Each structure stands twice: as C-alpha cells, then as structure tokens.
Amino acid sequence: MNIVLLGAPGAGKGTQGQKLVEDYGIAHISTGDLLRAAVKAQSELGKQAKAFMDAGQLAPDQLVIDLVKERLAQPDAQKGFMLDGFPRNIAQAETLDGELKDMGVELDAALLVDVPFDVIVNRLSSRRTCRSCGYTAGPTVTECPRCGGEMYQRDDDKPETINKRLQTYQDQTQPLIDYYESHGILKAVDGNRAVDEVYVDVKKVLNV
Ligand code: AMP
C-alpha cells in the first residue's frame, strides 16, 4: 500500500496515518517530522528550513524532495509507505510521480481527510504535540500518553502563524485534490468526526 495523505494542517492526517501504519506496517514518512528533527539537530538543512517553517511558508521544494527521496530508499519503505505532508504543491507531486516511476512503484491512493476551515483553526490553536514522538492531543495534556514525552505547543500552531499556514494550504496544496482526482486515485473521507469513526471510513475507501 503506497499512499499520499492530503488535508489541511490539523485535519487529522497524522493521526489517521499513524493508525494505518500501526495496523498495516507501512512506513510513515512525515516531511514536517523530518524537518522538525533536522531543526532540532541544528543540521544545515534544518537551519535552512527553520525560517520558512516559523513563517508558515513552505520550505524550498528541492530541500524537501531530497529528504523524501532518501527516506523512500530505506528498507522499511519497500513494504509500502504513507507520505504525510508531501507533496505540498503541484511541482512536488510531479517530482514524486517521476521518482516513483523510476523506482517502478505506483501510488495506490491519495487520501483526503476533509475538515471545514473553522474547525481547523480551533483544532490547531489548541493542539499540543509531543516533543519526542510527535503524538498530538488537546491543551490539557501535559505528558505524552504514548511515550511519556513533554507536550508543547508548536511555534507554528500559534495564532499568528495558523492563518498563514492555512493560506499557504489553500494557495498551494488544495490544487492537489484536482491533480489526484484527474489521476483517478483520490479517496476522500469526512474528517470532522471522532478519530475512530473517521478511521472506519478510511479503511473502507482504501479497501483494506
Ligand atoms: P507539517 O507538520 O506537515 O504541518 O509541516 C510543518 C512545516 O514544515 C510546514 O508549515 C512547512 O514549513 C514545512 N513543510 C512540511 N512539509 C513540507 C513540504 N512537503 N514542502 C515544503 N515545506 C514543508
């Protein structure tokens, strides 16, 4: 199973993705997580990406594409993968198509987790994220229920950056919905429900 996850920041892509990864053993490739790890490690790549991330803008395509290529080549991704947060624009989607073709691999589905914008704004501003494993929860959770790590508010989940990120999503990422629809692999679920209800639908549309 090779999947691309689509949806606005805070739509619950990561949460649904994590469940699929746990149940089906495919590799979870989140470009946001890879970039945050690079920032934390203060690598050259992390330094380059940080300013864009803090501003709610997309990091340069080539930088993210190199990260994804490297990750797709790792052994665990050979069993199947889920790309979370990538592609984020048409140029990245076209590059991905070219890379996968070279690798002799096909995308099975682009899974859209659909949530209205007003719900997204509320979710993002109250979201807390685990510093160690990336698990997300509401504002009252201070210790990660999965690994015991510290929960914090991502800089880019603060109100001033949220609007910018949603604007970036509308301008650059939303066109991917039509892109994958025209490729005949778009599968959409209503993400404005309880996590487990959404997941039932996810499995149904993916036929797993
Ligand atoms: P996310 O955790 O997916 O919301 O990503 C956090 C931030 O990382 C985004 O706001 C972007 O600045 C950057 N980022 C993540 N994925 C990509 C991508 N595919 N292309 C460019 N920038 C990205």
Boltz pocket constraint, residues with backbone or C-beta under 6 A from the ligand:
constraints:
  - pocket:
      binder: B
      contacts: [[A, 9], [A, 31], [A, 32], [A, 33], [A, 35], [A, 49], [A, 52], [A, 53], [A, 54], [A, 56], [A, 57], [A, 58], [A, 59], [A, 60], [A, 61], [A, 64], [A, 84], [A, 85], [A, 86], [A, 87], [A, 88], [A, 92], [A, 156], [A, 165]]
      max_distance: 6.0
